[in-house]
Amino acid sequence: MSYNQLDLNKTYLITGVAGFIGYFLSKKLLEEGCTVIGVDNVNNYYDVKLKNTRLEQLEPYEKFTFLKVDISNKEALTNVFKEYTPNIVVNLAAQAGVRYSIENPDVYMQSNVIGFYNILEACRHYPVDHLVYASSSSVYGANKKVPFEETDFVDHPVSLYASTKKSNELMAHTYSHLYNIPATGLRFFTVYGPLGRPDMAYFGFANKYFANEPIRIFNNGDFERDLYRDFTYIDDIVEGIERLLPNPSVGENNVPHKVFNIGNNNPEKLMVFIETLEKCLSNALGREVLFEKIFEPIKPGDVPATYASTELLKQAVEFKPETSIEEGLQKFSNWYVSYYNVK
């Protein structure tokens, strides 16, 4: 199946532009000559310095405009649509993190539910060619059947974060049905890489090691029944999104809304991932790295396995993520050692 190439004459609005995926996607589009309007509230959920570093790297591009806007502020967001009339919108702004949703549920409702509703309303009143938005592999909850397929039953989320992402899919479907908004939801599977999110396990493990602290592993120390994760390297995520942007899909009953998994289709045991990270940091530093490990019970809201079927994505845009964890974690490790100037 053939797919359309990116249209350089269109205006791309990317929310969450100071975030991990938002930054890399914006950078790729800008490198190709697209006009990008970036929106972010630059909150302090994690180190703001990292967010500012990403923004600083985007600022030199002539076709980049940054607006400090919170998507949960309806008036401010509507003004962005009114002034810049984007053709394609990628909503990556969200309160991330499964465990944090147990401690601070308010911010999830504000950003992920109200914020997304505001995005849909703006797309309704200022029609767009395509709305692409972040969902999450966490919608699959504790599903036992693997790999996870987009047609699987996902009505039993095990965290508030997952509930907000599932509600985004339902809201997008409704708006597509009522107002003919072409929309695509992407269920991301554990995205990692350089300049990533410090709240993610691999980044936290590196931080702990260099702070001479043990790492905590929430798998009961049960190596036979270890947690499995479908780790997806950032470049693969960006490639998948970029291919989808000019190619809205039609779902059931001719509603222009479809959901895709975007994952590596190759789950790794958490312990294998940790051992690989130790090797990659060793390579980057030129000396052996071994984490001190403390094993603890699985946390509430964590799921035993994430494993993506990527057949639908492959059919739609002839793409399947392929970066190995060895390659991806080496790039992360090299960046980390250089960015934090660790010896």
PEBELFEN-V882748 format. One line per field, one symbol per residue. phi: phi as a letter, one per 40 degrees, with the letter a starting at -180 (. if undefined). A space follows every 50 residues. Layout:
# PEBELFEN-V882748
phi=???
This chain:
# PEBELFEN-V882748
phi=.cbcccccccbbcbcgcccccdccccdcccccgccbbbbacfcbdbdcdc ccdcccccdccdcbbbbcbccccdcccccccccbfccbbbcbcaccgccc cccbcdccccccbcdcdccccccccbdbcabbbcbaccccfcdccbccbc cccbbbcbacdccccccdccccccccccbfccbbcbccbfcaidfccccc dcccccdcdccfbccbbcbggcccbccbbccbcdcccccccdccdcbcbb ccfgccbabbcbacfacbcdcccccccdcccccccgacbbccbbcbcdcd gcbcabaccbccccccbfaadbcccccccccccccdccccfcb
